[in-house]
Amino acid sequence: MGMSTSFNSNGESIDVGITPKNHYSPAIVSFRTFTDSVQLHLTDEQIAEAAYVFNQYLDGIRYPETPDQQQILNAEINQAIEEGIA
């Protein structure tokens, strides 16, 4: 049996929570807004896989207001090298 659903927060704040697994149910991952709620009944392995995918996505985001620390370090090193040579 297959199912497809869509969850659009429309910019609302999202409350995300995990109810730990128990003897009768796997863990439940919940996404809630003021008006809607989605619950996913997942194994620990499925939650770990979803967490990995979310982290991969977040690692790829560039925040324009946050300077790239590696780029700053490289510029400082290059400047120090140029001053040492001159």
Secondary structure, DSSP 8 states (H G I E B T S, - for coil): ---------TT---EEEEE---SSS-EEEEEE-SS-EEEEEE-HHHHHHHHHHHHHHHHH---TTS--HHHHHHHHHHHHHHHHH-
